[in-house]
């Protein structure tokens, strides 16, 4: 499998100030922004939901890679490899 060099990688998209603030803000910074029911009182102002989304996308990419590279392996093997 070929490895991309840094110079071959596409540039990262520019983030708006609002998105950058959310991406780089830990949920503890806005501790009062939640109700007791784990629901945001307003717009999310932290990166927790984005972290969850990113982890899900990464998991999907790893699963697809393993599935394609090991077409004869059983699910147990694929599960161990993905963790």
C-alpha positions in Angstrom: 0.0 0.0 0.0 1.5 3.3 -1.0 2.2 5.9 1.7 1.4 9.5 1.0 4.1 12.1 1.7 3.2 15.2 3.5 3.6 17.2 0.3 1.0 15.0 -1.4 -1.7 15.4 1.2 -4.5 17.8 0.6 -4.6 21.0 2.7 -6.9 21.0 5.7 -10.0 23.2 5.2 -10.1 26.6 6.9 -12.3 26.8 10.0 -14.6 29.7 10.8 -14.0 31.3 14.1 -17.2 29.8 15.5 -16.3 26.2 14.4 -12.7 26.7 15.6 -14.0 27.8 19.0 -16.2 24.7 19.3 -13.4 22.3 18.0 -10.9 23.5 20.6 -13.2 23.9 23.6 -13.5 21.1 26.3 -16.9 20.5 27.8 -15.7 21.5 31.2 -15.2 25.0 30.1 -18.9 25.5 29.7 -20.0 23.3 32.6 -23.2 25.4 33.2 -24.4 24.9 29.6 -26.1 21.6 30.4 -29.4 20.7 32.1 -29.7 17.8 34.4 -31.0 15.6 31.6 -27.8 15.7 29.6 -29.3 18.0 27.0 -27.7 21.2 25.8 -29.6 24.3 26.9 -28.5 26.1 23.7 -26.2 25.5 20.8 -23.3 23.1 21.7 -20.2 25.1 22.6 -17.7 22.2 23.1 -16.0 19.5 21.1 -17.7 16.5 22.7 -20.1 15.8 19.9 -17.5 16.4 17.2 -15.1 14.0 19.0 -17.8 11.3 18.9 -18.5 11.9 15.2 -14.8 11.8 14.4 -14.3 8.6 16.3 -17.2 7.0 14.5 -15.8 8.1 11.1 -12.4 6.7 12.0 -13.9 3.4 13.1 -15.8 3.1 9.8 -12.6 3.7 7.8 -10.6 1.1 9.8 -13.4 -1.4 9.5 -13.5 -0.9 5.7 -9.8 -1.2 5.4 -9.7 -4.5 7.4 -12.7 -5.9 5.5 -11.0 -5.2 2.2 -7.5 -6.5 3.3 -8.8 -9.7 4.9 -11.7 -11.0 2.8 -11.5 -14.6 4.2 -11.1 -13.7 7.9 -14.0 -14.2 10.4 -15.6 -11.3 12.4 -13.7 -12.2 15.6 -10.3 -11.6 13.8 -11.6 -8.3 12.3 -12.9 -7.2 15.7 -9.6 -7.9 17.5 -7.7 -6.1 14.7 -9.9 -3.0 14.9 -9.4 -2.6 18.6 
